[in-house]
Amino acid sequence: MSVLVWVEHDNVTVKDATLSAVTAAAKIGEVHLLVAGAACAGVASAAAAIEGVGKVYLADDASYAHALPENVAPLIVGLMAEHEAFIAPATSNGKNIAPRVAALLDVMQISDILSVEAPDTFTRPIYAGNVITTVRSKDARKVITVRGTAFAKASASGGSAAVVPVSGPGDSGLARFVSAELAALDRPELTSAKIVVSGGRALKDSETFRQVIFPLADKIGAAVGASRAAVDAGYVPNDYQVGQTGKIVAPEIYFAIGISGAIQHLAGMKDSKVIIAINKDEEAPIFQVADIGLVADLYKAVPELLAKL
């Protein structure tokens, strides 16, 4: 059984989410990768070096430069004649492409899998992660998205796969890339950071959020996250949001500061190795999942913690 994995990249480097998708794919069958982009031969070479990869398809065309799903999905469907499954990381791009592939193949998509029980059987979360369901697919072609935090990352070196140039339909004419506003981050990327410091609505406003959360994150080399309530209140941009409708993270250490612990937020961070919660409300739901809980005023506790680091 062969599995085609879409490689998440920026036309320069392979994103970590791809490495987790490769691990999941290897549990199903032989792993083949698809690198679709513009002037991305370097990405294909890096993908070929990933351990466990048998083949890398390279579609180098301007129409694939920005991973527009209207252009990429037909390319993938054209390659599915030789593959029994398609896997994409459950990133914004992956979740944009996979449903279109499933629709074109006329199969059901299996979303956000947590494990591979058999080549046709998977587990995935429902009800904001409160229930884990086991799904068996009878479709001849499987279309799957993978929750990156649920699988170990494949080694980025040690492989020696062949790179095979391919072509596809190109520009579908259905969508056009206009612009992208990318936030420049001096801190680690949220979804791949080993330590995350997140703040909630209790931080009052944007200035207070930055004064309390940012120094702690900078001191320990952490990424900064936020609850949906903090994002909706305008404290930080939505790039910082952790939760069911934000980013799913599973760092080694997760600080939840002034976050009550709504189900939506817990769905995005409860797989963290160690959860440290600071909240003055001892009944806050966040303490039910926290490994270390401190019932205290964050405006006193965080500066004290910072002073001791």
Secondary structure as GFF3:
##gff-version 3
##sequence-region A 1 309
A	DSSP	beta_strand	2	6	.	.	.	ID=ss1
A	DSSP	alpha_helix	16	26	.	.	.	ID=ss2
A	DSSP	beta_strand	30	37	.	.	.	ID=ss3
A	DSSP	alpha_helix	41	48	.	.	.	ID=ss4
A	DSSP	beta_strand	53	60	.	.	.	ID=ss5
A	DSSP	three_ten_helix	62	64	.	.	.	ID=ss6
A	DSSP	alpha_helix	69	79	.	.	.	ID=ss7
A	DSSP	three_ten_helix	80	82	.	.	.	ID=ss8
A	DSSP	beta_strand	85	89	.	.	.	ID=ss9
A	DSSP	alpha_helix	92	105	.	.	.	ID=ss10
A	DSSP	beta_strand	109	113	.	.	.	ID=ss11
A	DSSP	beta_strand	115	118	.	.	.	ID=ss12
A	DSSP	beta_strand	121	126	.	.	.	ID=ss13
A	DSSP	beta_strand	131	136	.	.	.	ID=ss14
A	DSSP	beta_strand	142	146	.	.	.	ID=ss15
A	DSSP	three_ten_helix	148	150	.	.	.	ID=ss16
A	DSSP	beta_strand	162	165	.	.	.	ID=ss17
A	DSSP	beta_strand	195	199	.	.	.	ID=ss18
A	DSSP	three_ten_helix	201	203	.	.	.	ID=ss19
A	DSSP	alpha_helix	206	220	.	.	.	ID=ss20
A	DSSP	beta_strand	223	226	.	.	.	ID=ss21
A	DSSP	alpha_helix	228	232	.	.	.	ID=ss22
A	DSSP	three_ten_helix	238	240	.	.	.	ID=ss23
A	DSSP	beta_strand	253	257	.	.	.	ID=ss24
A	DSSP	alpha_helix	263	269	.	.	.	ID=ss25
A	DSSP	beta_strand	274	279	.	.	.	ID=ss26
A	DSSP	three_ten_helix	285	288	.	.	.	ID=ss27
A	DSSP	beta_strand	292	295	.	.	.	ID=ss28
A	DSSP	alpha_helix	298	308	.	.	.	ID=ss29
###
